[in-house]
Amino acid sequence: MTDLKGKRVLLTGAAGGIGQAVVRRFQSAGATVLGVDIKDSVADHSITGDLMDATFCDALPTHAADVLGGLDILINNAGIITRGDITQATDTDFARTMAINVEAPFRLCRAAIPIMAATGGGAIVNTSSCWGVHPGPNHPVYVMSKAAVASMTQCLGMDHAHQGIRVNAVCPNEVNTPMIRTGFKIRGMDPDKAIAELNASVPLGRIAEPEDIADVILFLASDQSRYMCGALLEVNGGKPVK
Ligand SMILES: NC(=O)c1ccc[n+]([C@@H]2O[C@H](COP(=O)([O-])OP(=O)(O)OC[C@H]3O[C@@H](n4cnc5c(N)ncnc54)[C@H](O)[C@@H]3O)[C@@H](O)[C@H]2O)c1
């Protein structure tokens, strides 16, 4: 069992499918979690706020350290998916996706790193996607945003290892969360049926459940991954991006 006793965690997207599983897993491992989301979330401490607000993002790590008595782990998990080819993407789609998926993690990492460095180190886990490493079709804005997160992770993993700060990313393929279920609904499909079809496309026989991803985030945040810096860990059930 992974031991995170006494670790103080700032998690974004805490109300989402993966976020809720992260809260449960980290609490079971003994950590205290401050969850942030635009929706109400359940964690040891919760903040409701919009990650598109730059001032809010800039202040979050210091606020988390004040509330928790320090900051050991940052998990940049919040994200949105923007569908459609480039001719369908509006200026707003582009700005919103980059603000939430890229700029917020940039601001949170930038503010969290000096806090962690001052206390001997820490761990940052970013959420990219398999599509951030291998582009999938008809989602260029989302794919670009997740590629930026992957690239930022590799850069920070190198730049801040000397301060004892490990920065890594989880790169899931499809996960059974509101993100993909609402996508099916919007397209007029029955989410359960659509997921059953997707399950058949995965060599392991099913798409990921949120806990499958939360366990990898737990590993990357814990001492069990103590020698990993800048890694992009694909979690895909054996399914390649096509
Ligand atoms: N579900 C998948 O198939 C999948 C695959 C690869 C990567 N991911 C990534 O995993 C992460 C978690 O996604 P999920 O599947 O749990 O989706 P989700 O939609 O269930 O959760 C995302 C959470 O982020 C929050 N959020 C969105 N915009 C916000 C904002 N402006 N301010 C504050 N909070 C905001 C949402 O309210 C939501 O609770 C995302 O970064 C996503 O891109 C998901």
Ligand as a Chemical Component Dictionary entry (heavy atoms), coordinates in Angstrom:
data_LIG
# 
_chem_comp.id                   LIG 
_chem_comp.type                 NON-POLYMER 
_chem_comp.pdbx_formal_charge   0 
_chem_comp.three_letter_code    LIG 
# 
loop_
_chem_comp_atom.comp_id 
_chem_comp_atom.atom_id 
_chem_comp_atom.alt_atom_id 
_chem_comp_atom.type_symbol 
_chem_comp_atom.charge 
_chem_comp_atom.model_Cartn_x 
_chem_comp_atom.model_Cartn_y 
_chem_comp_atom.model_Cartn_z 
_chem_comp_atom.pdbx_ordinal 
LIG N1  N1  N 0  -11.809 10.804 -19.841 1  
LIG C1  C1  C 0  -10.902 10.532 -20.735 2  
LIG O1  O1  O 0  -11.122 9.699  -21.632 3  
LIG C2  C2  C 0  -9.543  11.195 -20.683 4  
LIG C3  C3  C 0  -8.524  10.701 -21.507 5  
LIG C4  C4  C 0  -7.265  11.309 -21.473 6  
LIG C5  C5  C 0  -7.062  12.394 -20.638 7  
LIG N2  N2  N 1  -8.075  12.849 -19.858 8  
LIG C6  C6  C 0  -7.790  14.019 -19.009 9  
LIG O2  O2  O 0  -8.048  13.691 -17.664 10 
LIG C7  C7  C 0  -8.364  14.890 -16.940 11 
LIG C8  C8  C 0  -9.598  14.633 -16.091 12 
LIG O3  O3  O 0  -10.681 14.389 -16.968 13 
LIG P1  P1  P 0  -11.983 13.549 -16.596 14 
LIG O4  O4  O 0  -12.104 12.495 -17.601 15 
LIG O5  O5  O -1 -12.014 13.215 -15.159 16 
LIG O6  O6  O 0  -13.086 14.636 -16.989 17 
LIG P2  P2  P 0  -14.240 15.313 -16.155 18 
LIG O7  O7  O 0  -14.951 16.193 -17.118 19 
LIG O8  O8  O 0  -15.014 14.287 -15.402 20 
LIG O9  O9  O 0  -13.422 16.178 -15.084 21 
LIG C9  C9  C 0  -12.766 17.394 -15.399 22 
LIG C10 C10 C 0  -12.993 18.358 -14.249 23 
LIG O10 O10 O 0  -12.321 19.591 -14.545 24 
LIG C11 C11 C 0  -13.164 20.642 -14.103 25 
LIG N3  N3  N 0  -12.928 21.885 -14.826 26 
LIG C12 C12 C 0  -13.118 22.102 -16.156 27 
LIG N4  N4  N 0  -12.914 23.391 -16.434 28 
LIG C13 C13 C 0  -12.592 24.012 -15.268 29 
LIG C14 C14 C 0  -12.289 25.347 -14.922 30 
LIG N5  N5  N 0  -12.289 26.325 -15.828 31 
LIG N6  N6  N 0  -12.013 25.622 -13.625 32 
LIG C15 C15 C 0  -12.039 24.641 -12.683 33 
LIG N7  N7  N 0  -12.333 23.357 -12.950 34 
LIG C16 C16 C 0  -12.614 23.061 -14.235 35 
LIG C17 C17 C 0  -14.582 20.140 -14.411 36 
LIG O11 O11 O 0  -15.577 20.845 -13.677 37 
LIG C18 C18 C 0  -14.490 18.662 -14.057 38 
LIG O12 O12 O 0  -14.914 18.419 -12.725 39 
LIG C19 C19 C 0  -8.527  15.992 -17.988 40 
LIG O13 O13 O 0  -7.360  16.782 -18.024 41 
LIG C20 C20 C 0  -8.683  15.215 -19.275 42 
LIG O14 O14 O 0  -8.286  15.940 -20.401 43 
LIG C21 C21 C 0  -9.298  12.277 -19.838 44 
# 
loop_
_chem_comp_bond.comp_id 
_chem_comp_bond.atom_id_1 
_chem_comp_bond.atom_id_2 
_chem_comp_bond.value_order 
_chem_comp_bond.pdbx_ordinal 
LIG N1  C1  SING 1  
LIG C1  O1  DOUB 2  
LIG C1  C2  SING 3  
LIG C2  C3  SING 4  
LIG C2  C21 DOUB 5  
LIG C3  C4  DOUB 6  
LIG C4  C5  SING 7  
LIG C5  N2  DOUB 8  
LIG N2  C6  SING 9  
LIG N2  C21 SING 10 
LIG C6  O2  SING 11 
LIG C6  C20 SING 12 
LIG O2  C7  SING 13 
LIG C7  C8  SING 14 
LIG C7  C19 SING 15 
LIG C8  O3  SING 16 
LIG O3  P1  SING 17 
LIG P1  O4  DOUB 18 
LIG P1  O5  SING 19 
LIG P1  O6  SING 20 
LIG O6  P2  SING 21 
LIG P2  O7  DOUB 22 
LIG P2  O8  SING 23 
LIG P2  O9  SING 24 
LIG O9  C9  SING 25 
LIG C9  C10 SING 26 
LIG C10 O10 SING 27 
LIG C10 C18 SING 28 
LIG O10 C11 SING 29 
LIG C11 N3  SING 30 
LIG C11 C17 SING 31 
LIG N3  C12 SING 32 
LIG N3  C16 SING 33 
LIG C12 N4  DOUB 34 
LIG N4  C13 SING 35 
LIG C13 C14 SING 36 
LIG C13 C16 DOUB 37 
LIG C14 N5  SING 38 
LIG C14 N6  DOUB 39 
LIG N6  C15 SING 40 
LIG C15 N7  DOUB 41 
LIG N7  C16 SING 42 
LIG C17 O11 SING 43 
LIG C17 C18 SING 44 
LIG C18 O12 SING 45 
LIG C19 O13 SING 46 
LIG C19 C20 SING 47 
LIG C20 O14 SING 48 
# 
